[in-house]
Amino acid sequence: MMENRFSRSLVITGHVQGVGYRAWLMRTARNLGLRGYVCNQPDGSVYAEATGSPQALDQLEQLCWMGPAEAVVKQVLSTPIETRHIEDFHIRR
């Protein structure tokens, strides 16, 4: 039996670029067993798509409010999206 997999997009705003947020989010997502990607956006936000169990996605969303030490997160906007087949969690440049 296959485990149910769900996907969410996350938009993180605040002081989240230039502080190691993408690398932090990639490590955090991998530790939670999630697949997907993270990238910087031109507006200064960080965008991520993550696929995995609902529990792991909830954990990632909560952890995104903290981020790495130098980040100042103002908002984490989470939206359910169509699940895509991605092999790992990586940074898109």
C-alpha positions in Angstrom: 0.0 0.0 0.0 1.4 3.4 -0.9 1.5 6.2 1.6 -0.7 9.1 0.9 1.3 12.1 -0.3 0.2 15.7 -0.3 1.8 18.8 -1.6 1.8 22.5 -0.5 3.4 25.6 -1.8 4.9 27.9 0.8 5.7 31.6 0.4 7.9 33.0 3.1 8.2 36.8 3.4 10.3 39.0 5.6 14.1 39.2 5.8 14.6 35.7 4.2 17.1 36.3 1.4 20.8 36.5 2.0 20.5 34.7 5.3 20.9 31.0 4.3 17.1 30.4 4.3 17.0 28.2 1.2 19.8 25.9 2.4 18.1 25.8 5.9 14.7 24.9 4.4 16.3 22.2 2.1 18.0 20.5 5.1 14.8 20.8 7.2 12.6 19.4 4.5 15.0 16.5 3.8 15.1 15.7 7.6 11.3 15.5 7.5 11.4 13.1 4.6 9.9 15.7 2.2 10.5 16.1 -1.5 10.3 19.3 -3.5 12.3 22.5 -4.1 13.0 26.0 -2.8 13.9 29.2 -4.6 14.3 32.9 -4.1 11.7 35.2 -5.7 12.3 38.6 -7.3 10.1 40.3 -4.7 12.4 39.2 -1.9 10.4 36.2 -0.7 11.3 32.6 -0.7 9.0 30.1 -2.5 8.9 26.3 -1.8 6.9 23.3 -3.0 7.0 20.3 -0.7 5.4 16.8 -1.0 5.0 14.3 1.8 2.8 13.3 4.6 0.4 15.8 6.1 2.2 15.6 9.4 5.6 16.4 7.9 4.1 19.2 5.8 2.5 20.7 9.0 5.9 20.5 10.8 7.7 22.2 7.9 5.2 25.0 7.8 5.6 25.6 11.6 9.4 25.5 11.3 9.4 28.0 8.4 8.3 30.6 10.9 11.7 30.3 12.6 14.1 29.7 9.8 17.8 30.1 10.2 19.2 32.4 13.0 19.5 35.6 10.9 16.0 35.3 9.2 13.1 37.5 10.3 10.0 35.9 9.0 6.9 38.1 8.6 4.5 35.6 7.0 4.3 32.0 5.8 1.5 31.5 3.3 0.7 27.8 2.7 -1.5 26.6 -0.1 -2.4 23.0 -1.2 -1.2 22.3 -4.7 -1.3 19.3 -7.1 1.2 16.7 -6.2 4.2 16.4 -8.5 6.7 13.6 -8.8 10.0 14.9 -7.5 12.9 12.6 -6.4 14.4 14.7 -3.7 14.4 18.2 -2.1 16.7 20.7 -3.8 17.4 24.4 -4.3 16.4 25.9 -7.6 18.5 28.8 -8.7 
